[in-house]
Amino acid sequence: MNFVSIPSAIRFLVFVAGLLVSPVFVIAQDASRESESPSSNLPLSSKDPEEIRSQNIDEFIDVPVSCRMTQRFEMYCPHSEADLRELKSMGFTQVILDRVELHESATRLGLQVVLGHWWTHQTSPEDIERGIEWARAVDPRTLIGFSVQDEPERNSPETHFRFYVDLYERLKPIIRKEFPLVQIEISHWGPMASLTDAQLRYYSLLYRAADVMRIMPYPDIHEAPLSDVFFIMQRSRKVMHLADRELPLVVVLQTWIHPPKNQLPEIDELRVMAYQAMLSGTETLSFYDFNRQVWGQAPQFTDHFRELMKELTEMSKLYQKHQIKTFITNDGILKSTLTSPEGSVTRIELNTSRQATSGFNPLEVRWLPKHTTPEEER
């Protein structure tokens, strides 16, 4: 027989009672009676029609973005402590977990933890309380994020985004009081160029429902232009403006089997996408997901991915204090200027296209000669 402490039982009853009278529960009841939410009509392709895309990206061409270098690297869904050790050795700083038993191992290894949930309007108050109890079990020095849903428009299109706004307002005082270092997070697909103005405004509800936004640019699926990583990040910032909130971004890239060829991504494409994200202001670069069985089916994928992570983490450390300005040209060349506190300048340019263009080879990354200050030369 399992015994629950009286304080825990009282806390649970108070939380459940609060949910039953809260806007969250009311929204859940209302949403369960709705036959359709706006999420059901959102475009979820990973590739926009070319005419729509070319018109949409005009406003972002040659417009500089100022940022700092990415310092966090995350992997989704490790399956074991051995996986955690492997990820730590690759330079990852955090993991997003859906396996409750792994948080202690992550803490021992020095990995920070984001807890992943899949909550919808049909989630019971008891399930939400269990998620909070799970958070209470994690070392507070390790826990940094509490994700309430992954791609709600795909995984629960019948749930109106208003539900997550109300859930956020209900969770926020609990999280702020008990877990002051923890951010409430949510992810979504895109945002893609095919979204209408009304749909962008609808997405802005999600940006009012989180402290951190996870976006998922997957242009390597179905061979969409890889420069979509940059443009999707800028589109996300446009939605932030609609929500009147500036949020840290987590950019999630795929390390999973891609349709229609059912193959893992090419490392050269991953490199170009990762560089775009890191040079354009993502706070965290994330990958979905780490599956040894799947990775083992592709010769040398693990070794090449490890080499890529070494390259990315070294760049992160080397340019940690630099100011970065990045823009993209009409022919898909991303250009970044990295300026140190002392004034030395490093320039990185890369071709986001799978074809040669403007004197660049396909997917070529160029590091231009560094310009130093007189003080550094001495």
C-alpha positions in Angstrom: 0.0 0.0 0.0 1.3 3.5 -0.9 1.0 6.3 1.6 0.9 9.9 0.7 2.0 12.6 3.2 -0.7 14.9 4.5 1.0 18.0 3.2 1.3 16.5 -0.3 -2.4 15.3 -0.2 -3.6 18.8 0.9 -1.5 20.4 -1.8 -2.9 18.1 -4.4 -6.5 18.7 -3.4 -6.0 22.4 -3.4 -4.5 22.3 -6.9 -7.2 20.1 -8.3 -9.9 22.3 -6.7 -8.3 25.3 -8.2 -8.2 23.8 -11.6 -11.9 22.8 -11.5 -12.9 26.5 -11.0 -10.1 28.0 -13.1 -10.4 29.3 -16.7 -8.2 26.3 -17.7 -10.9 23.8 -16.8 -13.6 26.0 -18.3 -11.7 26.2 -21.5 -11.2 22.5 -21.5 -14.9 21.9 -21.1 -15.8 24.4 -23.9 -13.1 23.0 -26.2 -14.3 19.5 -25.7 -17.7 20.5 -27.1 -16.2 22.3 -30.2 -16.2 20.2 -33.4 -13.2 22.2 -34.7 -10.6 24.7 -33.5 -8.6 27.0 -35.9 -5.7 24.6 -35.5 -7.4 22.1 -37.7 -7.0 24.4 -40.7 -3.4 25.4 -40.3 -1.0 24.5 -43.1 1.4 21.9 -41.8 3.6 21.2 -44.8 7.4 21.5 -44.4 7.6 23.1 -47.8 5.7 26.3 -48.9 4.5 26.8 -52.5 7.4 28.7 -54.2 5.3 31.7 -55.3 4.0 32.3 -51.7 7.4 31.8 -50.2 9.2 34.2 -52.6 6.7 36.9 -51.8 6.8 36.3 -48.1 10.6 36.4 -47.6 11.1 39.7 -49.4 10.8 41.6 -46.1 13.6 39.6 -44.6 16.2 39.8 -47.4 19.3 42.0 -46.6 17.8 42.9 -43.2 20.5 42.4 -40.5 19.8 40.5 -37.3 21.8 41.3 -34.2 22.4 38.6 -31.6 24.8 36.6 -29.5 26.3 33.2 -30.1 24.3 30.1 -29.0 25.5 28.6 -25.8 23.1 25.7 -25.2 22.8 22.4 -27.0 19.9 20.0 -26.5 18.8 16.5 -27.5 15.3 15.1 -27.3 14.4 11.8 -25.7 17.5 9.9 -24.6 16.5 6.4 -23.7 19.1 5.4 -21.1 21.9 6.6 -18.9 24.3 5.3 -21.5 22.6 7.7 -24.0 23.1 10.6 -21.5 26.8 9.8 -21.2 27.2 9.7 -24.9 25.4 13.1 -25.3 27.5 14.7 -22.6 30.6 13.5 -24.4 29.4 15.2 -27.6 29.1 18.5 -25.9 25.3 18.7 -25.2 24.4 20.8 -22.2 20.8 19.7 -21.7 18.2 17.1 -22.6 14.4 17.2 -22.9 13.0 14.1 -21.1 9.8 12.2 -21.4 11.2 9.4 -19.1 10.9 10.2 -15.5 13.6 7.9 -14.3 16.4 9.6 -16.2 16.5 13.0 -14.4 18.7 11.7 -11.6 21.3 10.4 -14.1 21.2 13.6 -16.1 21.8 15.6 -12.9 24.8 13.4 -12.0 26.3 13.9 -15.4 25.9 17.7 -15.3 23.1 17.9 -17.9 20.3 20.4 -17.4 16.8 19.1 -17.8 13.6 20.1 -19.6 10.6 18.1 -18.8 8.3 17.3 -21.7 4.5 17.0 -21.5 1.7 16.6 -24.1 -1.2 18.4 -22.4 -4.4 19.2 -24.2 -7.9 20.4 -23.3 -8.6 16.8 -22.4 -5.8 16.4 -19.9 -7.1 15.8 -16.4 -6.1 18.0 -13.4 -4.7 14.9 -11.9 -2.3 14.4 -14.8 -1.2 18.1 -14.6 -0.5 17.6 -10.9 1.5 14.5 -11.6 3.6 16.6 -14.0 4.3 19.2 -11.3 5.1 16.4 -8.8 7.6 15.1 -11.3 9.2 18.5 -11.5 9.4 18.6 -7.7 11.5 15.4 -7.8 14.2 16.9 -10.1 17.2 18.6 -8.6 16.3 22.4 -8.7 19.8 23.2 -9.9 19.2 21.0 -12.9 15.7 21.7 -13.9 15.5 24.6 -16.4 12.4 24.0 -18.5 8.8 22.7 -18.3 7.4 22.0 -21.8 3.6 21.8 -21.8 3.0 20.5 -25.3 4.9 19.6 -28.5 3.4 20.9 -31.7 -0.1 21.3 -30.5 -1.4 22.1 -34.0 -0.2 18.6 -35.2 -0.6 16.5 -32.0 -4.0 18.0 -30.8 -5.5 20.1 -33.6 -8.9 20.0 -31.7 -7.3 22.0 -28.8 -7.8 25.7 -29.2 -4.6 27.7 -28.5 -6.5 29.7 -25.9 -6.3 26.6 -23.7 -2.5 27.1 -23.5 -2.8 30.8 -22.6 -5.1 29.9 -19.7 -2.9 27.0 -18.7 0.1 29.3 -18.7 -1.7 31.8 -16.5 -2.6 29.0 -14.1 0.8 27.4 -14.0 2.9 30.5 -13.8 2.4 31.4 -10.2 3.1 27.8 -9.2 6.3 27.6 -11.3 7.5 31.0 -10.3 7.1 30.2 -6.6 8.4 26.7 -6.5 10.8 26.7 -9.4 12.1 30.2 -9.9 14.8 29.2 -12.5 12.3 27.2 -14.6 10.8 28.5 -17.8 7.4 27.3 -19.2 7.9 26.2 -22.8 5.9 25.1 -25.8 6.7 24.2 -29.4 5.0 24.7 -32.7 5.5 23.8 -36.4 7.1 26.5 -38.6 5.8 29.2 -38.7 5.5 28.8 -42.5 5.1 31.4 -45.2 1.7 29.9 -46.1 0.1 31.3 -42.9 -2.4 34.0 -43.4 -2.4 37.2 -41.2 -5.3 35.7 -39.2 -3.4 32.5 -38.7 -0.3 34.4 -37.6 -2.5 36.2 -35.0 -3.8 32.9 -33.9 -0.3 31.6 -33.4 0.5 34.6 -31.3 -1.7 33.0 -28.6 1.0 30.4 -28.1 3.6 33.2 -27.7 1.5 34.5 -24.8 1.4 31.0 -23.3 5.1 30.4 -22.7 8.4 31.9 -21.5 10.4 30.1 -24.2 9.3 29.2 -27.8 10.5 26.1 -29.5 10.2 26.3 -33.3 10.7 23.5 -35.8 12.1 24.4 -39.2 12.4 21.2 -41.1 13.3 22.2 -44.6 15.4 19.1 -45.1 12.2 17.2 -45.2 10.9 17.0 -48.8 13.9 19.1 -50.0 12.6 22.5 -49.1 15.1 25.4 -49.3 17.5 25.2 -46.3 17.4 29.0 -45.9 14.0 28.4 -44.4 15.7 28.1 -41.1 16.6 31.8 -41.2 13.3 32.9 -42.5 11.2 30.8 -40.1 13.2 32.4 -37.2 12.4 35.8 -38.6 8.8 34.9 -39.0 8.7 33.7 -35.4 10.0 37.1 -34.3 7.2 38.7 -36.3 4.7 36.6 -34.3 6.4 37.7 -31.1 5.7 41.3 -32.2 2.0 40.4 -32.6 2.0 39.0 -29.1 4.0 41.9 -27.8 6.5 39.5 -26.2 10.2 38.9 -26.9 10.9 35.2 -26.2 14.1 33.1 -26.2 14.1 30.7 -29.2 14.9 27.0 -29.2 15.5 25.9 -32.8 14.8 22.2 -33.2 16.5 20.3 -36.1 15.7 16.8 -37.2 18.0 13.8 -36.6 15.3 11.4 -37.4 14.3 9.5 -40.5 13.0 11.8 -43.3 10.2 11.2 -45.7 9.9 10.5 -48.6 13.2 8.6 -48.8 13.1 7.4 -45.1 16.7 8.4 -44.5 18.6 10.3 -41.9 19.5 13.9 -42.8 22.8 14.7 -44.5 25.4 16.1 -42.2 26.3 18.9 -44.7 22.7 20.0 -44.6 22.5 19.8 -40.8 25.7 21.9 -40.7 24.2 24.7 -42.8 21.0 24.7 -40.8 22.8 24.7 -37.5 25.0 27.6 -38.6 22.0 29.6 -39.6 20.3 29.1 -36.3 23.5 29.8 -34.2 24.4 32.9 -36.2 20.8 34.3 -36.2 20.0 34.3 -32.5 18.7 30.9 -31.2 19.4 30.6 -27.5 19.4 26.8 -27.7 20.1 24.5 -30.6 18.1 21.3 -30.3 17.9 18.0 -32.2 15.1 15.5 -32.4 16.1 12.9 -31.4 18.8 10.5 -30.2 18.0 6.9 -31.3 21.0 4.6 -31.5 19.0 1.9 -33.4 18.0 4.4 -36.1 21.4 6.1 -36.3 23.1 2.7 -36.5 21.3 2.0 -39.8 23.3 4.8 -41.5 27.0 4.1 -41.9 29.1 6.6 -40.0 26.2 8.9 -39.2 27.0 8.9 -35.5 30.7 9.6 -36.1 30.0 12.4 -38.5 27.4 13.9 -36.2 29.9 13.8 -33.3 32.4 15.7 -35.6 29.7 18.3 -36.3 28.9 18.7 -32.7 32.6 19.3 -32.0 32.6 22.0 -34.6 29.5 23.7 -33.3 30.5 23.6 -29.6 34.0 24.9 -30.4 32.4 27.8 -32.4 30.1 28.5 -29.5 32.9 28.7 -27.0 35.2 30.7 -29.2 32.6 33.4 -30.0 30.7 33.4 -26.7 31.4 37.1 -26.1 31.1 38.4 -29.6 28.4 40.6 -31.0 26.9 39.1 -34.2 25.2 40.7 -37.1 23.7 38.4 -39.8 21.7 38.9 -42.9 20.8 36.8 -45.9 21.0 37.8 -49.6 18.4 37.2 -52.3 20.5 34.2 -53.6 20.6 32.5 -50.2 24.0 33.5 -49.0 24.0 34.0 -45.3 26.6 36.5 -44.1 27.6 37.1 -40.5 30.0 39.5 -38.9 31.3 38.5 -35.4 32.9 41.3 -33.4 34.9 40.7 -30.2 34.8 43.0 -27.2 38.2 44.2 -28.3 37.0 45.0 -31.8 38.5 42.2 -33.8 36.2 41.0 -36.6 35.5 37.5 -38.0 33.3 36.9 -41.0 31.4 33.7 -41.9 29.5 33.3 -45.1 27.7 30.2 -46.2 25.6 29.0 -49.2 22.3 27.7 -47.9 21.5 26.2 -51.4 22.0 22.6 -52.5 23.3 24.1 -55.8 26.4 26.2 -56.6 25.6 29.9 -56.6 27.4 33.3 -56.5 30.8 31.6 -56.6 30.0 29.2 -53.7 29.9 25.5 -53.9 26.7 23.7 -52.7 26.3 24.1 -48.9 29.8 25.7 -48.6 30.8 27.4 -45.4 33.5 30.0 -45.7 35.5 31.6 -42.8 37.0 34.8 -44.1 40.3 36.2 -42.9 40.1 37.6 -39.4 40.7 41.4 -38.9 42.4 42.2 -35.6 42.8 45.4 -33.6 46.2 46.9 -33.0 45.9 46.0 -29.3 45.4 42.3 -30.2 48.3 42.3 -32.6 50.6 43.5 -29.8 
